C-alpha cells in the first residue's frame, strides 16, 4: 500500500455519497433525504465545499439516515468512532487483505464485514 496523503472524514463521507447517489439501491432515499434537509444535490454533493462545517454536518446526517454512519448502526456496525483517514494506492498484494461487505446481506441492510480467509 502506497500512502498518498492524509484525508478528512468529510472527504470520505462525500466520496461515499458520490458513489451511491446515482447507482445505489438507496439513491431514491438519498434524494428524498436531500429534500427533507432542504438541500440540493448540487450544493451538498456535486459542488460540495468541504470548508463549510454545516455542509459537512448535513452530509454526515444524510449518510447516517440511510447507512447508520453517525450512530455506527446498519452498514457501519462495529466501525470505530476515531479513524485516521488516509488516501492510498493499493498494490496487487494488498487485495488479499481487503475487507469486504457481503453483497446479499448488505442489500438487506445488515452491515456485516467479512475478512477474506487466506488460502491454505
C-alpha positions as CSV (number, residue, x, y, z in Angstrom):
1,X,0.0,0.0,0.0
2,X,1.4,3.4,-1.0
3,X,0.2,6.3,1.2
4,X,-0.6,9.3,-1.0
5,X,-1.8,11.8,1.6
6,X,-3.9,12.2,4.8
7,X,-7.6,12.9,4.2
8,X,-10.5,14.1,6.3
9,X,-13.7,12.4,7.4
10,X,-15.6,15.0,5.5
11,X,-13.9,13.9,2.2
12,X,-14.6,10.2,3.0
13,X,-18.3,10.9,3.7
14,X,-18.6,13.0,0.5
15,X,-16.9,10.2,-1.6
16,X,-19.4,7.7,-0.1
17,X,-22.4,9.8,-1.1
18,X,-21.0,10.5,-4.6
19,X,-20.6,6.8,-5.1
20,X,-24.1,6.0,-4.1
21,X,-26.3,8.9,-5.3
22,X,-26.8,7.6,-8.8
23,X,-26.4,3.8,-8.7
24,X,-27.1,2.6,-5.2
25,X,-30.4,0.9,-4.2
26,X,-30.6,3.8,-1.8
27,X,-30.5,6.6,-4.5
28,X,-34.2,7.4,-4.2
29,X,-34.0,7.6,-0.5
30,X,-30.9,9.9,-0.7
31,X,-32.9,12.3,-3.0
32,X,-35.8,12.3,-0.5
33,X,-33.5,13.0,2.4
34,X,-32.0,15.9,0.5
35,X,-35.4,17.4,0.1
36,X,-36.1,16.9,3.8
37,X,-32.9,18.7,4.6
38,X,-33.9,21.4,2.2
39,X,-30.6,21.0,0.4
40,X,-29.8,20.4,-3.2
41,X,-27.7,17.6,-4.6
42,X,-25.5,20.3,-6.3
43,X,-24.9,22.1,-3.0
44,X,-24.1,19.1,-0.8
45,X,-22.6,16.6,-3.3
46,X,-21.8,17.7,-6.8
47,X,-20.3,21.1,-5.9
48,X,-19.6,20.4,-2.2
49,X,-17.4,22.8,-0.3
50,X,-15.5,20.9,2.4
51,X,-14.6,24.1,4.2
52,X,-18.3,24.7,5.2
53,X,-19.0,23.0,8.5
54,X,-22.8,22.9,8.2
55,X,-22.5,21.2,4.8
56,X,-20.1,18.6,6.3
57,X,-22.6,18.0,9.2
58,X,-25.5,17.7,6.8
59,X,-23.6,15.1,4.7
60,X,-22.9,13.2,7.8
61,X,-26.6,13.2,8.8
62,X,-27.5,12.2,5.3
63,X,-25.2,9.2,5.4
64,X,-26.5,8.4,8.8
65,X,-30.1,8.4,7.8
66,X,-29.8,5.6,5.3
67,X,-26.5,3.9,6.3
68,X,-26.2,4.5,10.1
69,X,-22.9,6.3,9.8
70,X,-23.0,8.6,12.8
71,X,-24.7,6.1,15.1
72,X,-22.5,3.3,13.9
73,X,-25.5,1.3,13.0
74,X,-26.7,-0.7,10.0
75,X,-23.9,-0.7,7.4
76,X,-21.4,0.8,10.0
77,X,-21.9,-1.7,12.9
78,X,-18.6,-2.1,14.6
79,X,-16.9,0.7,12.7
80,X,-14.6,2.7,15.0
81,X,-15.5,6.3,16.0
82,X,-12.0,7.5,15.7
83,X,-10.3,6.8,12.4
84,X,-7.1,8.1,10.9
85,X,-8.2,8.6,7.2
86,X,-5.6,8.2,4.5
87,X,-5.7,8.3,0.7
88,X,-3.7,5.3,-0.5
89,X,-2.9,3.5,-3.7
90,X,-3.4,-0.2,-3.5
91,X,-0.8,-2.6,-4.8
92,X,-1.7,-6.1,-6.1
93,X,-0.5,-7.8,-2.9
94,X,-3.0,-5.6,-0.9
95,X,-6.0,-7.2,-2.4
96,X,-5.6,-10.4,-0.4
97,X,-6.0,-8.5,2.8
98,X,-9.1,-6.4,1.9
99,X,-12.3,-6.5,4.0
100,X,-15.5,-6.6,2.1
101,X,-19.2,-6.4,2.7
102,X,-21.3,-9.5,1.9
103,X,-23.5,-8.2,-1.0
104,X,-26.6,-10.3,-0.2
105,X,-26.6,-9.3,3.4
106,X,-25.8,-5.6,2.7
107,X,-28.8,-5.4,0.4
108,X,-30.9,-6.5,3.3
109,X,-29.5,-3.6,5.4
110,X,-27.0,-5.6,7.5
111,X,-23.5,-4.2,7.9
112,X,-21.6,-7.4,8.1
113,X,-17.9,-7.2,7.3
114,X,-16.1,-10.4,6.4
115,X,-12.3,-10.9,6.2
116,X,-11.1,-12.9,3.3
117,X,-9.5,-16.1,4.5
118,X,-6.1,-16.9,3.3
119,X,-5.8,-20.0,1.1
120,X,-4.0,-22.9,2.6
